[in-house]
Amino acid sequence: MRRRDALLAGLGALAAAPAAAGGPSRGSSSELVGIDLPAVGLPVVVEGRVRNYVFVTVRLMISPSADQQAVRAKEPYFRDALVKAGHRTPFTLANDWTQLDAGRISAAVMAAAPAIARRGAVRQAVVALQAPRRRTGMRRPG
């Protein structure tokens, strides 16, 4: 019983530390909330051939005034828009087949965001992680 009390006291101290340090609290209205979209497999297409797949995780930064649960419920629509954009015009880099162009991915998600969620609900889209299917032999020759 005492071990549990000590653990709870330690967890309480950790939870209070950011507020005591002057950092933003969870209830702060100026803080952006992030929603991670599960990994989406996007193709690396070079000269009309699929050379690799890169699994991309995108974090959507939601504005404080937006309904977070409503945007979270639209997550499949964001993933669908990203897959369609990635197959329409692949986000392939010129000499590296293990990564995709993060700026173009973010721009594609932000272009689709007003149609999926209301305008201004998503402030920013950030590529959080890129994990290629194959890692070796994926540089363009020459």
C-alpha positions in Angstrom: 0.0 0.0 0.0 2.8 2.4 0.8 4.5 1.7 -2.5 1.4 2.8 -4.4 1.1 6.0 -2.3 4.7 6.9 -3.1 4.2 6.2 -6.8 1.0 8.4 -6.9 2.9 11.2 -5.0 5.7 11.0 -7.6 3.3 11.1 -10.5 1.5 14.1 -9.0 4.8 15.9 -8.6 5.6 15.2 -12.3 2.3 16.5 -13.4 2.6 19.7 -11.4 6.2 20.4 -12.6 5.3 21.9 -16.0 2.7 24.2 -14.5 5.2 25.3 -11.8 7.9 25.9 -14.4 5.7 28.5 -16.1 5.0 26.4 -19.2 1.7 26.4 -20.9 -1.0 24.4 -19.2 -3.3 22.0 -21.0 -6.2 24.4 -20.6 -4.4 27.2 -22.3 -6.5 28.6 -25.2 -3.4 29.6 -27.2 -2.0 26.1 -27.3 -2.4 24.1 -30.5 -3.5 20.5 -30.2 -1.9 17.9 -32.4 -3.6 14.9 -34.0 -1.4 12.2 -35.5 -2.7 10.5 -38.6 -1.7 6.8 -38.7 1.0 5.9 -41.1 0.0 6.1 -44.8 2.0 4.2 -47.4 3.0 6.5 -50.3 4.7 5.3 -53.5 8.1 6.4 -54.7 7.6 6.5 -58.5 10.6 7.0 -60.8 10.4 6.8 -64.6 6.9 5.3 -64.4 7.9 2.5 -62.0 7.2 2.1 -58.3 10.7 1.9 -56.7 9.8 1.9 -53.0 7.0 2.8 -50.5 7.5 5.2 -47.7 5.1 5.1 -44.7 4.4 8.7 -43.6 2.9 9.9 -40.3 1.5 13.4 -40.4 0.6 15.5 -37.4 -2.2 18.0 -37.8 -2.0 21.0 -35.6 -5.6 22.0 -34.7 -6.5 25.6 -33.9 -7.9 26.2 -30.3 -11.2 27.4 -31.6 -11.9 24.2 -33.6 -13.9 21.3 -32.3 -11.1 18.8 -31.7 -13.4 15.7 -31.6 -15.0 16.7 -35.0 -11.6 17.0 -36.6 -10.4 13.8 -35.0 -13.4 12.0 -36.5 -12.4 13.2 -40.0 -9.0 11.5 -39.8 -9.9 8.8 -42.4 -10.8 11.6 -44.9 -7.4 13.3 -44.3 -5.6 10.0 -44.9 -7.7 9.3 -48.1 -6.9 12.8 -49.4 -3.2 12.2 -48.8 -3.2 8.8 -50.6 -5.0 10.3 -53.6 -2.6 13.2 -53.8 0.4 10.9 -53.4 -0.7 8.6 -56.3 -1.8 11.5 -58.5 1.6 13.3 -58.3 4.1 11.3 -56.3 6.1 13.2 -53.7 9.4 11.6 -54.9 12.7 13.3 -54.2 15.2 13.4 -57.1 18.1 11.3 -55.7 16.7 9.6 -52.6 14.2 6.9 -52.8 13.9 6.4 -49.1 12.3 9.8 -48.3 9.5 11.9 -49.7 9.3 15.7 -50.0 7.9 16.7 -46.6 7.0 20.2 -47.8 4.8 19.0 -50.6 3.1 16.5 -48.3 2.3 19.2 -45.9 1.0 21.5 -48.7 -1.2 18.7 -50.0 -2.8 18.0 -46.6 -3.3 21.8 -46.0 -4.9 22.1 -49.5 -7.4 19.4 -48.6 -8.0 20.6 -45.0 -10.7 23.3 -45.7 -12.8 20.8 -47.7 -12.6 18.1 -45.0 -12.8 20.1 -41.8 -14.1 23.7 -41.6 -11.8 26.5 -42.8 -9.2 27.4 -40.2 -9.7 24.3 -38.2 -6.2 22.9 -39.1 -3.4 25.4 -38.6 -0.5 23.3 -39.8 0.4 19.9 -41.1 3.8 18.5 -40.1 5.4 15.3 -41.4 6.3 13.6 -38.1 7.9 10.4 -39.4 9.0 8.8 -42.7 9.7 5.1 -42.7 10.8 3.5 -46.0 9.8 -0.1 -46.8 13.3 -0.8 -48.3 16.3 1.1 -47.0 19.3 -0.2 -49.1 20.0 0.2 -52.7 17.5 3.1 -53.0 19.8 5.8 -54.3 19.3 6.9 -57.9 22.4 5.8 -60.0 24.5 8.5 -61.5 
